[in-house]
Amino acid sequence: MGLILLGMVLALLLPILVACNSTDVWHRLAAFASVSTKVAILMLAVSVVRDDWMLGIVGVIVLSVGNSAVMLLANLLRGVDR
């Protein structure tokens, strides 16, 4: 299970690298949405390993609400660009 968590952390670094290198707002939003999804799934995996229901609930809330907030921000930025 430790190797799976290490692989998840390494996969988390790729969108952070894209967000740092890109100047386009849409690429950064997509990278941050990917980061939030991966962090939520990582939280769920850690909650299974630790047998911690509270951490799992927070992971589910971040997974369900986090991406909708990013999409609302994207629509707001699209309206500002026009």
C-alpha positions in Angstrom: 0.0 0.0 0.0 2.9 2.3 0.6 4.1 2.0 -3.0 0.6 2.9 -4.2 0.6 6.0 -2.0 4.0 6.9 -3.3 2.9 6.6 -6.9 -0.1 8.7 -6.1 2.1 11.5 -4.7 4.4 11.3 -7.8 1.3 11.6 -10.0 0.3 14.6 -8.0 3.5 16.4 -9.0 2.8 16.4 -12.7 -0.2 18.8 -12.7 1.6 21.1 -10.3 4.5 21.3 -12.8 2.0 22.1 -15.6 0.4 24.8 -13.4 3.8 26.4 -12.7 5.0 26.4 -16.3 1.8 27.5 -18.0 0.7 31.1 -18.5 -2.7 30.3 -19.9 -5.5 30.5 -17.3 -7.4 27.6 -18.7 -4.4 25.2 -18.4 -3.9 26.3 -14.9 -7.5 25.8 -14.0 -7.4 22.3 -15.5 -4.2 21.5 -13.6 -5.7 22.7 -10.3 -8.8 20.7 -10.9 -6.6 17.6 -11.5 -4.7 18.4 -8.3 -7.9 18.6 -6.2 -9.2 15.3 -7.6 -5.9 13.5 -6.9 -5.6 14.9 -3.4 -9.2 13.8 -2.6 -8.5 10.3 -3.9 -5.2 10.2 -1.9 -7.1 11.2 1.2 -9.5 8.4 0.6 -6.7 5.9 0.2 -5.0 7.1 3.4 -8.3 6.9 5.3 -8.7 3.3 4.2 -5.1 2.5 5.4 -5.7 4.3 8.8 -9.3 3.1 9.1 -10.3 6.7 9.7 -13.9 7.5 8.7 -13.6 11.2 9.3 -10.7 11.6 6.9 -12.7 9.6 4.3 -15.7 11.9 4.7 -13.6 15.0 4.1 -12.1 13.3 1.0 -15.6 12.6 -0.3 -16.7 16.2 0.3 -13.5 17.6 -1.4 -14.1 15.2 -4.3 -17.7 16.3 -4.8 -17.5 20.0 -4.0 -14.0 20.9 -5.0 -14.3 20.5 -8.7 -17.6 22.3 -8.9 -15.9 25.4 -7.3 -13.2 25.2 -10.0 -15.9 25.1 -12.7 -17.6 28.1 -11.2 -14.3 30.0 -11.2 -13.8 29.0 -14.8 -17.2 30.4 -15.8 -16.5 33.6 -13.9 -13.2 34.0 -15.7 -14.8 33.4 -19.0 -17.3 36.1 -18.4 -14.4 38.5 -17.4 -12.5 37.7 -20.6 -15.5 38.8 -22.8 
